[in-house]
Amino acid sequence: MATSPENVLTTMMRTGSTVSPTDTFSGNITRCDTLTYDYDIATSVICGMCFLFGIVYCFFGYRCFKAVMFLTGFIFGSVIVFMLCNEERFYTTYLSVEASAGIAIGIGVLCGLVTMLINAVGLFMTGFTLGMFLSAALLIVLEAFYHPPTVWIPVGIIFGVGILFAVLTLQWQKSCTILATSVFGGAIMTVCVDYFVEHFIMVQYVWERFMAALSEPVCWYSWVILSIWPVLMVIGVVVQHRVTGRNFDHQEVVISRKKRRVHLYRIRQQDARVRQRHMMEERYRQYQDLYRPVRRFHGDIITQNYLQSLQNKSPGPQTPTSQTPTSIEPETPPAQLETYTPVRGANVMPSAPVVAV
């Protein structure tokens, strides 16, 4: 009974066996002559979301600087940890896929927060990621002329180029960030397209270049899919330089935020000084009101006017005008009165008292 190419490819995908372009099916049909459409729902949804993230990365990467820093740290940390959990043994047992994914997501979130909050770490990680992708392209080209005999050659190339571009990114931040986000976004979209076309065959080929493993040649349309990557990279660089990243600098945004905080701090200090001055003035006003003579009755005005009129009518010397209305000259004491004593036997009427001068 002949087996269709779709059934053979589906079985090989499920069992994990490799397929070469020269493998033949019934009717002498090779793998490169047919495509399979047996997609997993979860993987398809994840690839669709990653394709949207790739668009944001490629065309709006520098504009969304903080979000890109977080996603770079998250993807880098989670992928590295997930690969380590699948490859290494822990306590002589392999971790399940769910446990590995949980550990990878947790460490990825932590790495994303670090790269987002610390600007230098985020730029260094972005430059290192750029170096890794450029190393992948270099290893693909190198495979056509020379196959590395040991895995340490790809590892050395990856770390060397990654450290180089990480340092360059710290020096030229805007240009290298635009280049890194364009390369990263184009790679993410290319990987998603590769899944929907040939179920990560090209991704597996690139991974084998990192591991210095022998691999079968890929189909012609795999190279067409891979050629999408540099095209998207060039378009992303042009769009970010001319449109989305124009007149925008992440350093000015950070400085403006710091200036806003300093300005807010100065405003709060000024308000505190104004409140303190008002409190001191209020206390001084209360002190003055406490020790100031208070006029309690309206009759005090009448009494002062009456005393002033008496002073003006008195025959004594006039008081200077500089004196207060209440300072009145003391009146002259009355003269002593002498009474006339009549003589005995005289019939004389007593006269008026004589004032002794």
C-alpha positions in Angstrom: 0.0 0.0 0.0 1.5 3.3 -1.1 2.0 6.0 1.5 1.2 9.6 0.7 3.9 12.3 1.3 1.6 14.1 3.7 1.3 11.0 6.0 5.0 10.4 5.9 5.9 13.9 6.7 3.3 14.0 9.5 4.7 10.8 11.0 8.3 12.1 10.8 7.3 15.4 12.4 5.6 13.6 15.3 8.3 11.1 15.9 11.1 13.7 15.6 13.0 11.9 12.7 14.8 14.0 10.2 14.0 14.3 6.5 16.4 15.1 3.7 15.5 16.6 0.4 16.5 13.4 -1.4 14.1 11.2 0.6 11.5 9.8 -1.8 7.9 8.9 -1.3 5.5 6.9 -3.4 5.6 8.0 -7.0 9.3 9.3 -6.7 8.1 12.6 -5.0 10.8 14.2 -2.8 10.1 16.3 0.3 10.9 19.5 -1.6 8.1 18.8 -4.0 5.3 18.9 -1.5 4.3 20.8 1.6 2.5 19.7 4.8 -0.2 21.7 6.5 -0.5 19.8 9.7 -0.2 22.7 12.1 -0.4 22.6 15.9 -2.9 25.1 17.3 -0.7 26.3 20.2 2.4 26.6 18.1 0.4 28.5 15.4 -0.9 31.0 18.0 2.5 31.6 19.5 4.0 32.1 16.0 1.2 34.6 15.1 1.9 36.6 18.3 5.6 36.5 17.7 5.1 37.7 14.1 3.3 40.8 15.5 6.1 41.3 18.0 8.5 41.1 15.1 6.7 43.8 13.2 7.0 46.1 16.3 10.7 45.2 16.7 11.6 45.7 13.1 9.7 49.0 12.4 9.1 50.6 15.8 12.0 49.1 17.8 13.8 52.3 18.7 10.6 54.2 19.3 9.4 51.7 21.9 12.8 51.7 23.6 11.8 50.4 27.1 9.5 47.8 25.7 12.2 46.5 23.4 14.7 46.4 26.2 12.3 44.2 28.3 11.4 41.9 25.4 15.1 41.5 24.5 16.0 40.4 28.0 12.9 38.2 28.3 13.4 36.4 25.1 17.2 36.0 25.6 16.9 34.7 29.2 13.9 32.4 28.6 15.3 30.8 25.4 18.7 30.2 26.9 17.3 28.7 30.2 14.8 26.5 28.3 17.5 25.1 26.1 19.7 24.4 29.1 16.8 22.7 30.9 16.2 20.4 28.0 19.8 19.6 27.3 21.2 19.1 30.8 20.3 16.7 33.6 19.2 17.8 37.0 19.5 15.3 39.8 19.9 12.5 37.2 16.5 13.1 35.7 15.2 15.2 32.8 12.8 18.0 33.6 9.4 17.9 31.9 8.6 20.4 29.2 6.1 22.2 31.4 8.6 22.6 34.3 11.3 23.8 31.8 8.9 26.3 30.4 7.9 27.6 33.8 11.5 28.0 34.9 12.4 29.7 31.6 9.5 32.2 31.8 10.4 33.1 35.4 14.0 33.8 34.7 13.0 35.5 31.4 10.8 38.0 33.3 13.6 38.7 35.7 16.1 39.3 32.9 13.6 41.5 31.1 13.1 43.7 34.2 16.8 44.1 34.7 17.4 45.1 31.0 14.5 47.5 31.1 15.4 49.2 34.4 19.2 49.4 33.9 19.9 51.2 30.7 23.5 50.0 30.3 22.5 46.3 30.8 19.7 46.6 28.2 22.0 48.2 25.6 24.7 45.6 26.3 22.2 42.7 25.9 20.8 44.3 22.7 24.3 44.5 21.2 25.1 41.0 22.2 21.9 39.7 20.6 22.8 41.6 17.4 26.2 39.9 17.4 24.6 36.5 17.9 22.4 36.9 14.8 25.2 38.2 12.7 27.3 35.2 13.9 24.5 32.9 12.7 24.6 34.5 9.2 28.4 34.2 9.2 28.2 30.5 10.2 25.7 29.8 7.4 28.0 31.4 4.8 31.0 29.6 6.3 29.3 26.2 6.0 29.4 26.5 2.2 33.3 26.6 2.3 34.4 25.0 5.6 32.7 22.8 8.2 33.9 23.4 11.8 35.3 20.2 13.3 34.4 21.2 16.9 31.6 23.1 18.5 34.0 25.5 20.2 34.6 27.3 16.9 31.0 28.5 16.6 30.9 29.2 20.3 34.0 31.4 20.0 32.6 33.2 17.0 29.3 33.9 18.8 30.9 35.2 21.9 33.5 37.2 20.1 31.2 38.9 17.7 28.5 39.4 20.5 30.9 41.1 22.8 32.2 43.3 20.0 28.7 44.5 19.0 27.7 44.9 22.7 30.6 47.4 23.2 29.8 49.1 20.0 26.2 49.5 21.1 27.2 51.2 24.3 29.3 53.6 22.2 26.8 54.3 19.4 23.5 53.7 21.1 20.9 55.0 18.7 22.4 53.5 15.4 23.3 50.1 16.9 19.9 49.9 18.6 18.1 50.6 15.3 20.2 48.0 13.6 19.8 45.4 16.3 16.0 45.8 16.5 15.7 45.6 12.7 17.8 42.4 12.6 16.0 40.8 15.6 12.5 41.7 14.2 13.3 40.4 10.8 14.6 37.2 12.3 11.5 36.7 14.3 9.2 37.2 11.3 11.4 34.8 9.2 11.1 32.1 11.9 7.3 32.4 11.9 7.1 32.2 8.2 9.4 29.2 8.2 7.0 27.4 10.6 4.0 27.9 8.4 5.8 26.8 5.3 8.1 23.9 6.3 7.7 23.4 10.1 11.1 25.0 11.3 13.3 23.1 8.8 15.4 26.2 8.2 15.5 26.9 11.9 16.8 23.4 12.5 19.5 24.0 9.9 20.7 27.2 11.5 20.7 25.5 14.9 22.9 22.8 13.5 25.4 25.4 12.4 25.6 26.6 16.0 26.2 23.0 17.2 28.7 22.3 14.4 26.7 19.2 13.4 26.4 17.6 10.0 23.1 18.2 8.2 21.4 17.4 5.0 21.0 20.2 2.4 17.8 22.1 2.6 15.2 22.8 -0.2 15.4 25.7 -2.5 12.4 27.4 -0.9 14.2 27.3 2.5 16.8 29.7 1.1 13.9 31.9 -0.2 12.5 32.0 3.3 16.0 32.8 4.7 16.4 35.6 2.1 13.4 37.4 3.7 15.5 38.1 6.7 18.0 40.6 5.2 15.2 42.2 3.1 13.2 42.9 6.3 16.4 44.1 8.1 17.1 46.7 5.4 13.5 47.9 5.3 13.4 48.2 9.1 16.6 50.2 9.3 15.3 52.6 6.6 11.9 53.0 8.2 13.3 53.6 11.7 15.9 56.1 10.5 13.5 58.0 8.3 10.1 57.7 10.0 9.7 56.2 13.4 13.1 57.0 15.0 13.4 60.5 13.5 13.7 63.4 16.0 13.6 60.9 18.9 16.4 60.1 21.3 16.0 57.8 24.3 18.7 59.7 26.2 16.7 63.0 26.0 13.6 61.1 27.2 15.6 59.9 30.3 17.0 63.4 30.9 13.6 65.1 30.5 12.2 62.6 33.1 15.0 63.5 35.5 14.4 67.2 34.9 10.7 66.7 35.6 11.5 65.0 38.9 14.0 67.8 39.8 11.4 70.5 38.9 8.7 68.7 40.9 11.1 68.5 43.9 11.9 72.2 43.7 8.2 73.1 43.5 7.5 71.0 46.6 10.4 72.7 48.4 9.1 76.2 47.4 5.6 75.3 48.6 7.0 74.1 51.9 8.9 77.4 52.3 5.8 79.4 51.5 3.7 77.4 54.0 6.4 77.9 56.7 6.5 81.6 56.1 2.7 81.9 56.3 2.8 79.9 59.6 5.4 82.3 61.0 3.4 85.4 59.9 0.3 83.9 61.5 2.1 83.3 64.8 3.5 86.8 64.8 0.1 88.2 64.1 -1.3 86.3 67.0 1.5 87.6 69.2 0.7 91.2 68.2 -3.0 90.7 68.9 -2.2 89.3 72.3 -0.1 92.2 73.5 -1.7 95.1 71.7 -4.1 97.3 73.7 -7.5 96.4 72.5 -10.3 98.9 72.5 -13.2 97.0 73.9 -16.0 99.6 74.1 -17.2 102.3 71.9 -17.4 104.6 74.9 -13.6 104.9 75.0 -13.8 107.2 72.0 -16.3 109.5 73.8 -14.2 109.5 77.0 -11.1 110.6 75.0 -13.0 113.4 73.2 -14.5 114.6 76.5 -11.1 114.8 78.1 -9.7 116.6 75.1 -12.4 119.3 75.3 -11.8 119.8 79.0 -8.1 120.3 78.3 -8.8 122.9 75.6 -11.2 124.9 78.0 -8.8 124.9 80.9 -7.2 128.4 81.6 -3.8 126.8 82.1 -1.0 126.8 79.5 -1.8 125.0 76.3 -0.3 121.6 75.9 1.9 120.8 73.0 0.2 119.1 70.1 2.6 116.3 70.2 1.1 115.0 73.4 -1.5 112.3 73.4 -5.1 113.2 74.0 -5.1 111.4 77.4 -2.1 113.4 78.8 -3.9 116.3 80.6 -2.1 119.0 82.7 -2.9 118.7 86.4 -5.1 121.6 87.6 -3.9 124.1 90.2 -4.9 123.2 93.6 -7.6 125.6 95.1 -6.4 128.4 97.4 -6.9 128.2 101.1 -10.0 130.1 102.3 -9.8 132.4 105.3 -13.0 133.1 107.3 -13.6 136.5 108.9 -14.2 136.4 112.6 -16.4 139.3 113.9 -15.6 141.4 117.0 -17.6 140.6 120.1 -20.4 143.0 120.6 -20.3 144.4 117.2 -23.4 143.9 115.2 -21.9 143.3 111.9 -23.1 140.9 109.3 -20.6 138.4 108.2 -19.1 139.3 104.8 -18.2 137.0 102.0 -15.1 135.0 102.5 -11.9 136.7 101.3 -9.6 134.7 99.3 -6.0 135.1 100.4 -3.8 135.6 97.5 
